[in-house]
Amino acid sequence: MPTHHRYSLEHASEKKSMYNLIFLGSHAKYVDDPGVSHADDLLYLFDARIPLFLCDLGPLVGALVTQMSDCNLNITCVADPNGALMTEWGTCFTGELTEEEQGWSEKMVTAWTNFAAYGCVRHLFKSTMT
């Protein structure tokens, strides 16, 4: 009888998800928190650095409009790396992983490497980064 393995990622990134790419801002009706979406683990396994598309564009555009208004349309002010917009949404513009996402990435790579090498994960995931 063949051995079966079950794999489940239950960590939802605060800002990035394949859900946002699939629906591109037109979220499914009555969905307030989509949770983890199919293929979200790819965000942690591959350093694709896909800017914007994995982020929820509605709140991001709202923050951009607010920042542009606060900066009187001064692009240097809007793009200030220490400003409110880039502090909150900077990784959405660059596509880079946040520090928390990098921690999950390390766990995912370890788990899949162990699975490939030993046929089992040998790594327990916890909901907190400890």
A tleap script that builds the chain and sets N, CA, C and O, in Angstrom:
source leaprc.protein.ff14SB
mol = sequence {
  NMET PRO THR HIE HIE ARG TYR SER LEU GLU
  HIE ALA SER GLU LYS LYS SER MET TYR ASN
  LEU ILE PHE LEU GLY SER HIE ALA LYS TYR
  VAL ASP ASP PRO GLY VAL SER HIE ALA ASP
  ASP LEU LEU TYR LEU PHE ASP ALA ARG ILE
  PRO LEU PHE LEU CYS ASP LEU GLY PRO LEU
  VAL GLY ALA LEU VAL THR GLN MET SER ASP
  CYS ASN LEU ASN ILE THR CYS VAL ALA ASP
  PRO ASN GLY ALA LEU MET THR GLU TRP GLY
  THR CYS PHE THR GLY GLU LEU THR GLU GLU
  GLU GLN GLY TRP SER GLU LYS MET VAL THR
  ALA TRP THR ASN PHE ALA ALA TYR GLY CYS
  VAL ARG HIE LEU PHE LYS SER THR MET CTHR
}
set mol.1.N position { 0.847 -1.182 0.000 }
set mol.1.CA position { 0.000 0.000 0.000 }
set mol.1.C position { 0.893 1.246 0.000 }
set mol.1.O position { 1.828 1.326 0.796 }
set mol.2.N position { 0.621 2.211 -0.873 }
set mol.2.CA position { 1.461 3.420 -0.946 }
set mol.2.C position { 1.287 4.300 0.290 }
set mol.2.O position { 0.230 4.329 0.919 }
set mol.3.N position { 2.358 5.011 0.611 }
set mol.3.CA position { 2.325 5.949 1.721 }
set mol.3.C position { 1.782 7.282 1.221 }
set mol.3.O position { 2.159 7.751 0.147 }
set mol.4.N position { 0.902 7.883 1.999 }
set mol.4.CA position { 0.341 9.186 1.641 }
set mol.4.C position { 0.792 10.221 2.659 }
set mol.4.O position { 0.902 9.935 3.851 }
set mol.5.N position { 1.049 11.418 2.172 }
set mol.5.CA position { 1.453 12.515 3.046 }
set mol.5.C position { 0.466 13.655 2.876 }
set mol.5.O position { 0.007 13.935 1.769 }
set mol.6.N position { 0.147 14.303 3.967 }
set mol.6.CA position { -0.739 15.467 3.928 }
set mol.6.C position { 0.085 16.699 4.246 }
set mol.6.O position { 0.924 16.680 5.146 }
set mol.7.N position { -0.153 17.753 3.515 }
set mol.7.CA position { 0.575 19.006 3.696 }
set mol.7.C position { -0.432 20.137 3.803 }
set mol.7.O position { -1.354 20.225 2.992 }
set mol.8.N position { -0.269 20.992 4.782 }
set mol.8.CA position { -1.204 22.099 4.955 }
set mol.8.C position { -0.465 23.328 5.464 }
set mol.8.O position { 0.186 23.283 6.508 }
set mol.9.N position { -0.569 24.415 4.728 }
set mol.9.CA position { -0.037 25.697 5.181 }
set mol.9.C position { -1.199 26.486 5.758 }
set mol.9.O position { -2.188 26.739 5.070 }
set mol.10.N position { -1.080 26.873 7.019 }
set mol.10.CA position { -2.172 27.585 7.664 }
set mol.10.C position { -1.778 28.986 8.115 }
set mol.10.O position { -2.509 29.630 8.868 }
set mol.11.N position { -0.626 29.454 7.656 }
set mol.11.CA position { -0.170 30.812 7.985 }
set mol.11.C position { -0.582 31.756 6.856 }
set mol.11.O position { -0.163 31.583 5.712 }
set mol.12.N position { -1.392 32.740 7.177 }
set mol.12.CA position { -1.805 33.734 6.184 }
set mol.12.C position { -0.959 34.986 6.343 }
set mol.12.O position { -0.884 35.554 7.432 }
set mol.13.N position { -0.329 35.416 5.272 }
set mol.13.CA position { 0.442 36.648 5.286 }
set mol.13.C position { -0.506 37.825 5.488 }
set mol.13.O position { -1.637 37.812 5.001 }
set mol.14.N position { -0.042 38.832 6.202 }
set mol.14.CA position { -0.893 39.984 6.499 }
set mol.14.C position { -1.286 40.754 5.234 }
set mol.14.O position { -2.413 41.241 5.138 }
set mol.15.N position { -0.385 40.868 4.274 }
set mol.15.CA position { -0.650 41.707 3.104 }
set mol.15.C position { -0.654 40.963 1.774 }
set mol.15.O position { -1.308 41.413 0.834 }
set mol.16.N position { 0.055 39.838 1.662 }
set mol.16.CA position { 0.243 39.182 0.372 }
set mol.16.C position { -0.459 37.831 0.319 }
set mol.16.O position { -0.415 37.059 1.277 }
set mol.17.N position { -1.109 37.552 -0.812 }
set mol.17.CA position { -1.771 36.269 -1.002 }
set mol.17.C position { -2.067 36.067 -2.483 }
set mol.17.O position { -2.290 37.029 -3.218 }
set mol.18.N position { -2.067 34.825 -2.910 }
set mol.18.CA position { -2.484 34.506 -4.275 }
set mol.18.C position { -3.937 34.911 -4.480 }
set mol.18.O position { -4.351 35.179 -5.608 }
set mol.19.N position { -4.712 34.957 -3.409 }
set mol.19.CA position { -6.113 35.390 -3.480 }
set mol.19.C position { -6.203 36.770 -4.121 }
set mol.19.O position { -7.069 37.011 -4.963 }
set mol.20.N position { -5.309 37.678 -3.724 }
set mol.20.CA position { -5.305 39.029 -4.287 }
set mol.20.C position { -4.979 39.017 -5.776 }
set mol.20.O position { -5.530 39.810 -6.540 }
set mol.21.N position { -4.092 38.128 -6.188 }
set mol.21.CA position { -3.754 38.022 -7.607 }
set mol.21.C position { -4.922 37.442 -8.398 }
set mol.21.O position { -5.215 37.897 -9.504 }
set mol.22.N position { -5.581 36.445 -7.836 }
set mol.22.CA position { -6.701 35.803 -8.532 }
set mol.22.C position { -7.857 36.781 -8.738 }
set mol.22.O position { -8.442 36.839 -9.820 }
set mol.23.N position { -8.184 37.551 -7.693 }
set mol.23.CA position { -9.343 38.435 -7.780 }
set mol.23.C position { -8.997 39.879 -8.135 }
set mol.23.O position { -9.898 40.656 -8.452 }
set mol.24.N position { -7.720 40.263 -8.091 }
set mol.24.CA position { -7.268 41.606 -8.449 }
set mol.24.C position { -8.166 42.718 -7.915 }
set mol.24.O position { -8.626 43.580 -8.664 }
set mol.25.N position { -8.403 42.681 -6.624 }
set mol.25.CA position { -9.154 43.752 -5.977 }
set mol.25.C position { -10.655 43.571 -5.991 }
set mol.25.O position { -11.350 44.254 -5.240 }
set mol.26.N position { -11.185 42.682 -6.814 }
set mol.26.CA position { -12.636 42.463 -6.845 }
set mol.26.C position { -12.961 41.226 -6.011 }
set mol.26.O position { -13.352 40.189 -6.546 }
set mol.27.N position { -12.795 41.348 -4.718 }
set mol.27.CA position { -12.945 40.220 -3.808 }
set mol.27.C position { -14.324 39.586 -3.902 }
set mol.27.O position { -15.328 40.244 -4.178 }
set mol.28.N position { -14.330 38.312 -3.666 }
set mol.28.CA position { -15.594 37.580 -3.668 }
set mol.28.C position { -16.532 38.175 -2.617 }
set mol.28.O position { -16.107 38.559 -1.528 }
set mol.29.N position { -17.794 38.240 -2.965 }
set mol.29.CA position { -18.797 38.827 -2.090 }
set mol.29.C position { -18.843 38.066 -0.761 }
set mol.29.O position { -18.769 36.837 -0.742 }
set mol.30.N position { -18.963 38.785 0.321 }
set mol.30.CA position { -19.084 38.243 1.678 }
set mol.30.C position { -17.798 37.594 2.200 }
set mol.30.O position { -17.852 36.841 3.172 }
set mol.31.N position { -16.653 37.862 1.585 }
set mol.31.CA position { -15.388 37.320 2.071 }
set mol.31.C position { -14.599 38.451 2.713 }
set mol.31.O position { -14.023 39.292 2.022 }
set mol.32.N position { -14.579 38.465 4.036 }
set mol.32.CA position { -13.833 39.495 4.749 }
set mol.32.C position { -12.378 39.084 4.964 }
set mol.32.O position { -11.471 39.907 4.850 }
set mol.33.N position { -12.166 37.824 5.269 }
set mol.33.CA position { -10.822 37.318 5.516 }
set mol.33.C position { -10.676 35.993 4.779 }
set mol.33.O position { -11.148 34.965 5.265 }
set mol.34.N position { -10.032 36.000 3.613 }
set mol.34.CA position { -9.954 34.766 2.832 }
set mol.34.C position { -9.034 33.708 3.433 }
set mol.34.O position { -9.078 32.549 3.018 }
set mol.35.N position { -8.198 34.088 4.408 }
set mol.35.CA position { -7.270 33.114 4.993 }
set mol.35.C position { -6.179 32.749 4.009 }
set mol.35.O position { -5.778 33.567 3.180 }
set mol.36.N position { -5.703 31.527 4.100 }
set mol.36.CA position { -4.638 31.054 3.217 }
set mol.36.C position { -5.260 30.601 1.902 }
set mol.36.O position { -6.251 29.871 1.884 }
set mol.37.N position { -4.670 31.041 0.820 }
set mol.37.CA position { -5.176 30.711 -0.508 }
set mol.37.C position { -4.326 29.612 -1.134 }
set mol.37.O position { -3.174 29.400 -0.757 }
set mol.38.N position { -4.925 28.920 -2.096 }
set mol.38.CA position { -4.199 27.901 -2.842 }
set mol.38.C position { -2.934 28.517 -3.450 }
set mol.38.O position { -2.999 29.579 -4.069 }
set mol.39.N position { -1.825 27.877 -3.281 }
set mol.39.CA position { -0.520 28.274 -3.825 }
set mol.39.C position { 0.157 29.399 -3.040 }
set mol.39.O position { 1.168 29.928 -3.501 }
set mol.40.N position { -0.366 29.784 -1.871 }
set mol.40.CA position { 0.327 30.790 -1.065 }
set mol.40.C position { 1.712 30.316 -0.630 }
set mol.40.O position { 2.596 31.138 -0.390 }
set mol.41.N position { 1.911 29.012 -0.528 }
set mol.41.CA position { 3.218 28.501 -0.127 }
set mol.41.C position { 4.303 28.843 -1.148 }
set mol.41.O position { 5.483 28.899 -0.801 }
set mol.42.N position { 3.913 29.071 -2.402 }
set mol.42.CA position { 4.899 29.433 -3.422 }
set mol.42.C position { 5.574 30.761 -3.107 }
set mol.42.O position { 6.727 30.982 -3.478 }
set mol.43.N position { 4.854 31.643 -2.423 }
set mol.43.CA position { 5.420 32.917 -1.984 }
set mol.43.C position { 6.652 32.686 -1.113 }
set mol.43.O position { 7.617 33.448 -1.173 }
set mol.44.N position { 6.612 31.626 -0.304 }
set mol.44.CA position { 7.702 31.343 0.635 }
set mol.44.C position { 8.782 30.435 0.045 }
set mol.44.O position { 9.920 30.446 0.514 }
set mol.45.N position { 8.443 29.663 -0.961 }
set mol.45.CA position { 9.408 28.729 -1.535 }
set mol.45.C position { 10.292 29.366 -2.610 }
set mol.45.O position { 11.441 28.962 -2.789 }
set mol.46.N position { 9.764 30.348 -3.315 }
set mol.46.CA position { 10.509 30.961 -4.415 }
set mol.46.C position { 10.610 32.467 -4.202 }
set mol.46.O position { 9.622 33.130 -3.889 }
set mol.47.N position { 11.799 32.986 -4.372 }
set mol.47.CA position { 12.020 34.426 -4.210 }
set mol.47.C position { 11.681 35.110 -5.532 }
set mol.47.O position { 12.566 35.577 -6.249 }
set mol.48.N position { 10.385 35.161 -5.841 }
set mol.48.CA position { 9.944 35.677 -7.138 }
set mol.48.C position { 9.952 37.199 -7.194 }
set mol.48.O position { 10.103 37.777 -8.270 }
set mol.49.N position { 9.791 37.849 -6.052 }
set mol.49.CA position { 9.736 39.314 -5.985 }
set mol.49.C position { 8.768 39.898 -7.006 }
set mol.49.O position { 9.142 40.704 -7.857 }
set mol.50.N position { 7.532 39.474 -6.898 }
set mol.50.CA position { 6.484 39.981 -7.774 }
set mol.50.C position { 5.836 41.172 -7.072 }
set mol.50.O position { 5.074 40.990 -6.123 }
set mol.51.N position { 6.131 42.385 -7.529 }
set mol.51.CA position { 5.550 43.544 -6.853 }
set mol.51.C position { 4.060 43.707 -7.154 }
set mol.51.O position { 3.577 43.334 -8.223 }
set mol.52.N position { 3.362 44.263 -6.200 }
set mol.52.CA position { 1.960 44.674 -6.286 }
set mol.52.C position { 0.939 43.553 -6.427 }
set mol.52.O position { -0.044 43.551 -5.687 }
set mol.53.N position { 1.118 42.611 -7.330 }
set mol.53.CA position { 0.063 41.669 -7.672 }
set mol.53.C position { -0.389 40.778 -6.522 }
set mol.53.O position { -1.542 40.347 -6.506 }
set mol.54.N position { 0.480 40.491 -5.562 }
set mol.54.CA position { 0.092 39.630 -4.457 }
set mol.54.C position { -0.546 40.412 -3.313 }
set mol.54.O position { -1.030 39.817 -2.351 }
set mol.55.N position { -0.549 41.737 -3.411 }
set mol.55.CA position { -1.104 42.581 -2.356 }
set mol.55.C position { -2.530 43.007 -2.691 }
set mol.55.O position { -2.912 43.073 -3.859 }
set mol.56.N position { -3.302 43.291 -1.663 }
set mol.56.CA position { -4.668 43.768 -1.859 }
set mol.56.C position { -4.578 45.212 -2.347 }
set mol.56.O position { -4.205 46.105 -1.586 }
set mol.57.N position { -4.912 45.437 -3.589 }
set mol.57.CA position { -4.701 46.742 -4.215 }
set mol.57.C position { -5.638 47.831 -3.691 }
set mol.57.O position { -5.295 49.012 -3.744 }
set mol.58.N position { -6.812 47.455 -3.187 }
set mol.58.CA position { -7.752 48.459 -2.671 }
set mol.58.C position { -7.143 49.301 -1.552 }
set mol.58.O position { -7.035 50.518 -1.698 }
set mol.59.N position { -6.739 48.678 -0.431 }
set mol.59.CA position { -6.121 49.453 0.649 }
set mol.59.C position { -4.795 50.101 0.244 }
set mol.59.O position { -4.468 51.189 0.718 }
set mol.60.N position { -4.034 49.441 -0.626 }
set mol.60.CA position { -2.762 50.000 -1.071 }
set mol.60.C position { -2.989 51.286 -1.859 }
set mol.60.O position { -2.302 52.281 -1.624 }
set mol.61.N position { -3.932 51.281 -2.780 }
set mol.61.CA position { -4.231 52.485 -3.564 }
set mol.61.C position { -4.770 53.579 -2.644 }
set mol.61.O position { -4.436 54.751 -2.814 }
set mol.62.N position { -5.597 53.205 -1.677 }
set mol.62.CA position { -6.099 54.178 -0.703 }
set mol.62.C position { -4.964 54.837 0.065 }
set mol.62.O position { -4.968 56.052 0.264 }
set mol.63.N position { -3.991 54.038 0.499 }
set mol.63.CA position { -2.830 54.576 1.213 }
set mol.63.C position { -1.990 55.459 0.301 }
set mol.63.O position { -1.462 56.480 0.741 }
set mol.64.N position { -1.863 55.075 -0.969 }
set mol.64.CA position { -1.110 55.876 -1.939 }
set mol.64.C position { -1.772 57.228 -2.165 }
set mol.64.O position { -1.089 58.252 -2.198 }
set mol.65.N position { -3.078 57.246 -2.318 }
set mol.65.CA position { -3.819 58.508 -2.519 }
set mol.65.C position { -3.668 59.402 -1.292 }
set mol.65.O position { -3.434 60.603 -1.423 }
set mol.66.N position { -3.799 58.824 -0.111 }
set mol.66.CA position { -3.631 59.591 1.129 }
set mol.66.C position { -2.232 60.190 1.206 }
set mol.66.O position { -2.073 61.366 1.535 }
set mol.67.N position { -1.214 59.377 0.900 }
set mol.67.CA position { 0.169 59.853 0.966 }
set mol.67.C position { 0.412 60.949 -0.071 }
set mol.67.O position { 1.095 61.931 0.219 }
set mol.68.N position { -0.136 60.792 -1.270 }
set mol.68.CA position { 0.038 61.820 -2.301 }
set mol.68.C position { -0.613 63.130 -1.871 }
set mol.68.O position { -0.074 64.209 -2.116 }
set mol.69.N position { -1.762 63.031 -1.234 }
set mol.69.CA position { -2.440 64.227 -0.735 }
set mol.69.C position { -1.634 64.879 0.382 }
set mol.69.O position { -1.453 66.097 0.396 }
set mol.70.N position { -1.150 64.063 1.318 }
set mol.70.CA position { -0.347 64.582 2.431 }
set mol.70.C position { 0.950 65.222 1.951 }
set mol.70.O position { 1.465 66.142 2.586 }
set mol.71.N position { 1.475 64.735 0.835 }
set mol.71.CA position { 2.744 65.242 0.290 }
set mol.71.C position { 2.541 66.293 -0.799 }
set mol.71.O position { 3.502 66.710 -1.445 }
set mol.72.N position { 1.306 66.717 -1.004 }
set mol.72.CA position { 1.013 67.691 -2.057 }
set mol.72.C position { 1.571 67.257 -3.404 }
set mol.72.O position { 2.135 68.068 -4.139 }
set mol.73.N position { 1.412 65.985 -3.725 }
set mol.73.CA position { 1.840 65.367 -4.990 }
set mol.73.C position { 3.351 65.390 -5.219 }
set mol.73.O position { 3.800 65.183 -6.346 }
set mol.74.N position { 4.140 65.638 -4.178 }
set mol.74.CA position { 5.598 65.622 -4.284 }
set mol.74.C position { 6.062 64.162 -4.294 }
set mol.74.O position { 5.991 63.486 -3.268 }
set mol.75.N position { 6.535 63.671 -5.442 }
set mol.75.CA position { 6.910 62.265 -5.604 }
set mol.75.C position { 8.031 61.866 -4.654 }
set mol.75.O position { 8.027 60.745 -4.144 }
set mol.76.N position { 8.986 62.750 -4.404 }
set mol.76.CA position { 10.077 62.443 -3.483 }
set mol.76.C position { 9.521 62.166 -2.086 }
set mol.76.O position { 9.980 61.259 -1.393 }
set mol.77.N position { 8.546 62.945 -1.693 }
set mol.77.CA position { 7.902 62.743 -0.396 }
set mol.77.C position { 7.114 61.441 -0.379 }
set mol.77.O position { 7.185 60.686 0.590 }
set mol.78.N position { 6.367 61.174 -1.438 }
set mol.78.CA position { 5.542 59.965 -1.516 }
set mol.78.C position { 6.412 58.717 -1.452 }
set mol.78.O position { 6.050 57.752 -0.779 }
set mol.79.N position { 7.548 58.716 -2.136 }
set mol.79.CA position { 8.429 57.543 -2.210 }
set mol.79.C position { 9.458 57.484 -1.090 }
set mol.79.O position { 10.347 56.634 -1.124 }
set mol.80.N position { 9.360 58.364 -0.102 }
set mol.80.CA position { 10.298 58.373 1.023 }
set mol.80.C position { 10.287 57.005 1.705 }
set mol.80.O position { 9.242 56.574 2.193 }
set mol.81.N position { 11.439 56.309 1.750 }
set mol.81.CA position { 11.468 54.968 2.344 }
set mol.81.C position { 11.085 54.953 3.828 }
set mol.81.O position { 10.695 53.911 4.356 }
set mol.82.N position { 11.193 56.093 4.497 }
set mol.82.CA position { 10.829 56.175 5.907 }
set mol.82.C position { 9.435 56.763 6.112 }
set mol.82.O position { 8.977 56.905 7.246 }
set mol.83.N position { 8.767 57.104 5.018 }
set mol.83.CA position { 7.434 57.681 5.100 }
set mol.83.C position { 6.379 56.628 5.410 }
set mol.83.O position { 6.655 55.429 5.385 }
set mol.84.N position { 5.169 57.089 5.702 }
set mol.84.CA position { 4.077 56.205 6.107 }
set mol.84.C position { 3.747 55.161 5.042 }
set mol.84.O position { 3.538 53.992 5.367 }
set mol.85.N position { 3.698 55.570 3.782 }
set mol.85.CA position { 3.325 54.650 2.705 }
set mol.85.C position { 4.330 53.507 2.573 }
set mol.85.O position { 3.942 52.339 2.558 }
set mol.86.N position { 5.602 53.833 2.479 }
set mol.86.CA position { 6.620 52.806 2.278 }
set mol.86.C position { 6.845 51.971 3.537 }
set mol.86.O position { 7.188 50.793 3.441 }
set mol.87.N position { 6.657 52.561 4.703 }
set mol.87.CA position { 6.780 51.786 5.935 }
set mol.87.C position { 5.706 50.707 5.994 }
set mol.87.O position { 5.980 49.572 6.383 }
set mol.88.N position { 4.480 51.065 5.607 }
set mol.88.CA position { 3.353 50.132 5.658 }
set mol.88.C position { 3.306 49.193 4.458 }
set mol.88.O position { 3.022 48.007 4.622 }
set mol.89.N position { 3.578 49.694 3.261 }
set mol.89.CA position { 3.348 48.948 2.028 }
set mol.89.C position { 4.597 48.712 1.190 }
set mol.89.O position { 4.486 48.212 0.071 }
set mol.90.N position { 5.770 49.051 1.686 }
set mol.90.CA position { 7.011 48.972 0.903 }
set mol.90.C position { 7.278 47.619 0.280 }
set mol.90.O position { 7.704 47.546 -0.873 }
set mol.91.N position { 7.033 46.529 1.025 }
set mol.91.CA position { 7.311 45.207 0.465 }
set mol.91.C position { 6.331 44.840 -0.644 }
set mol.91.O position { 6.616 43.960 -1.456 }
set mol.92.N position { 5.192 45.502 -0.684 }
set mol.92.CA position { 4.269 45.271 -1.802 }
set mol.92.C position { 4.806 45.918 -3.077 }
set mol.92.O position { 4.604 45.399 -4.174 }
set mol.93.N position { 5.484 47.045 -2.930 }
set mol.93.CA position { 6.061 47.712 -4.099 }
set mol.93.C position { 7.307 46.986 -4.604 }
set mol.93.O position { 7.543 46.924 -5.811 }
set mol.94.N position { 8.100 46.439 -3.689 }
set mol.94.CA position { 9.340 45.766 -4.085 }
set mol.94.C position { 9.147 44.276 -4.343 }
set mol.94.O position { 9.913 43.664 -5.088 }
set mol.95.N position { 8.121 43.695 -3.726 }
set mol.95.CA position { 7.903 42.256 -3.840 }
set mol.95.C position { 8.751 41.450 -2.875 }
set mol.95.O position { 8.678 40.221 -2.874 }
set mol.96.N position { 9.548 42.109 -2.059 }
set mol.96.CA position { 10.400 41.402 -1.096 }
set mol.96.C position { 9.563 40.835 0.048 }
set mol.96.O position { 8.471 41.324 0.338 }
set mol.97.N position { 10.090 39.803 0.688 }
set mol.97.CA position { 9.433 39.224 1.847 }
set mol.97.C position { 9.716 40.074 3.083 }
set mol.97.O position { 10.810 40.615 3.243 }
set mol.98.N position { 8.709 40.184 3.958 }
set mol.98.CA position { 8.918 40.855 5.235 }
set mol.98.C position { 9.782 39.951 6.112 }
set mol.98.O position { 10.050 38.806 5.749 }
set mol.99.N position { 10.213 40.455 7.250 }
set mol.99.CA position { 11.019 39.651 8.167 }
set mol.99.C position { 10.239 38.409 8.613 }
set mol.99.O position { 10.796 37.313 8.673 }
set mol.100.N position { 8.957 38.581 8.925 }
set mol.100.CA position { 8.128 37.441 9.327 }
set mol.100.C position { 8.002 36.441 8.181 }
set mol.100.O position { 8.108 35.234 8.400 }
set mol.101.N position { 7.779 36.929 6.966 }
set mol.101.CA position { 7.654 36.049 5.803 }
set mol.101.C position { 8.967 35.321 5.510 }
set mol.101.O position { 8.945 34.173 5.064 }
set mol.102.N position { 10.104 35.965 5.753 }
set mol.102.CA position { 11.397 35.312 5.575 }
set mol.102.C position { 11.541 34.147 6.546 }
set mol.102.O position { 12.090 33.103 6.194 }
set mol.103.N position { 11.043 34.332 7.777 }
set mol.103.CA position { 11.064 33.243 8.758 }
set mol.103.C position { 10.239 32.056 8.288 }
set mol.103.O position { 10.659 30.906 8.415 }
set mol.104.N position { 9.050 32.345 7.737 }
set mol.104.CA position { 8.215 31.270 7.201 }
set mol.104.C position { 8.869 30.639 5.986 }
set mol.104.O position { 8.755 29.430 5.785 }
set mol.105.N position { 9.543 31.425 5.182 }
set mol.105.CA position { 10.230 30.907 4.005 }
set mol.105.C position { 11.292 29.888 4.424 }
set mol.105.O position { 11.405 28.822 3.817 }
set mol.106.N position { 12.065 30.214 5.455 }
set mol.106.CA position { 13.095 29.295 5.942 }
set mol.106.C position { 12.468 27.980 6.412 }
set mol.106.O position { 12.999 26.903 6.143 }
set mol.107.N position { 11.342 28.076 7.113 }
set mol.107.CA position { 10.664 26.867 7.583 }
set mol.107.C position { 10.147 26.025 6.415 }
set mol.107.O position { 10.259 24.799 6.424 }
set mol.108.N position { 9.580 26.695 5.414 }
set mol.108.CA position { 9.036 25.983 4.258 }
set mol.108.C position { 10.146 25.269 3.489 }
set mol.108.O position { 9.995 24.108 3.110 }
set mol.109.N position { 11.253 25.960 3.260 }
set mol.109.CA position { 12.364 25.357 2.519 }
set mol.109.C position { 12.917 24.165 3.293 }
set mol.109.O position { 13.216 23.125 2.705 }
set mol.110.N position { 13.053 24.310 4.605 }
set mol.110.CA position { 13.534 23.199 5.438 }
set mol.110.C position { 12.578 22.017 5.360 }
set mol.110.O position { 13.011 20.877 5.196 }
set mol.111.N position { 11.293 22.281 5.475 }
set mol.111.CA position { 10.302 21.203 5.440 }
set mol.111.C position { 10.339 20.462 4.108 }
set mol.111.O position { 10.365 19.231 4.084 }
set mol.112.N position { 10.341 21.206 2.994 }
set mol.112.CA position { 10.320 20.554 1.683 }
set mol.112.C position { 11.646 19.867 1.368 }
set mol.112.O position { 11.664 18.832 0.701 }
set mol.113.N position { 12.746 20.431 1.838 }
set mol.113.CA position { 14.046 19.780 1.646 }
set mol.113.C position { 14.083 18.467 2.408 }
set mol.113.O position { 14.535 17.452 1.879 }
set mol.114.N position { 13.606 18.481 3.656 }
set mol.114.CA position { 13.557 17.250 4.443 }
set mol.114.C position { 12.630 16.222 3.802 }
set mol.114.O position { 12.924 15.026 3.802 }
set mol.115.N position { 11.521 16.687 3.261 }
set mol.115.CA position { 10.600 15.768 2.595 }
set mol.115.C position { 11.270 15.110 1.387 }
set mol.115.O position { 11.138 13.905 1.171 }
set mol.116.N position { 11.989 15.916 0.607 }
set mol.116.CA position { 12.672 15.375 -0.574 }
set mol.116.C position { 13.790 14.408 -0.175 }
set mol.116.O position { 13.995 13.384 -0.827 }
set mol.117.N position { 14.502 14.738 0.892 }
set mol.117.CA position { 15.648 13.922 1.302 }
set mol.117.C position { 15.249 12.680 2.097 }
set mol.117.O position { 15.840 11.614 1.923 }
set mol.118.N position { 14.245 12.817 2.974 }
set mol.118.CA position { 13.925 11.735 3.905 }
set mol.118.C position { 12.519 11.149 3.732 }
set mol.118.O position { 12.190 10.144 4.362 }
set mol.119.N position { 11.698 11.762 2.894 }
set mol.119.CA position { 10.347 11.266 2.704 }
set mol.119.C position { 9.373 11.703 3.778 }
set mol.119.O position { 8.221 11.269 3.798 }
set mol.120.N position { 9.836 12.563 4.668 }
set mol.120.CA position { 8.948 13.121 5.689 }
set mol.120.C position { 9.419 14.529 6.016 }
set mol.120.O position { 10.546 14.906 5.694 }
set mol.121.N position { 8.561 15.296 6.650 }
set mol.121.CA position { 8.868 16.701 6.893 }
set mol.121.C position { 9.905 16.873 7.996 }
set mol.121.O position { 10.818 17.685 7.849 }
set mol.122.N position { 9.792 16.139 9.085 }
set mol.122.CA position { 10.708 16.256 10.229 }
set mol.122.C position { 10.825 17.688 10.733 }
set mol.122.O position { 11.869 18.090 11.246 }
set mol.123.N position { 9.783 18.432 10.589 }
set mol.123.CA position { 9.808 19.832 11.028 }
set mol.123.C position { 8.392 20.224 11.397 }
set mol.123.O position { 7.478 20.106 10.581 }
set mol.124.N position { 8.207 20.686 12.614 }
set mol.124.CA position { 6.868 21.075 13.059 }
set mol.124.C position { 6.658 22.565 12.845 }
set mol.124.O position { 7.506 23.380 13.208 }
set mol.125.N position { 5.535 22.911 12.260 }
set mol.125.CA position { 5.180 24.296 12.093 }
set mol.125.C position { 4.344 24.739 13.265 }
set mol.125.O position { 3.490 23.994 13.746 }
set mol.126.N position { 4.583 25.942 13.724 }
set mol.126.CA position { 3.777 26.534 14.781 }
set mol.126.C position { 3.214 27.844 14.251 }
set mol.126.O position { 3.753 28.424 13.308 }
set mol.127.N position { 2.137 28.304 14.857 }
set mol.127.CA position { 1.494 29.512 14.367 }
set mol.127.C position { 2.269 30.773 14.717 }
set mol.127.O position { 1.963 31.846 14.196 }
set mol.128.N position { 3.270 30.668 15.591 }
set mol.128.CA position { 4.083 31.835 15.945 }
set mol.128.C position { 5.533 31.574 15.559 }
set mol.128.O position { 5.968 30.425 15.473 }
set mol.129.N position { 6.251 32.619 15.336 }
set mol.129.CA position { 7.661 32.508 14.969 }
set mol.129.C position { 8.498 32.384 16.230 }
set mol.129.O position { 8.880 33.398 16.814 }
set mol.130.N position { 8.791 31.165 16.661 }
set mol.130.CA position { 9.614 30.960 17.860 }
set mol.130.C position { 10.791 30.082 17.537 }
set mol.130.O position { 11.603 29.792 18.415 }
savepdb mol mol.pdb
quit
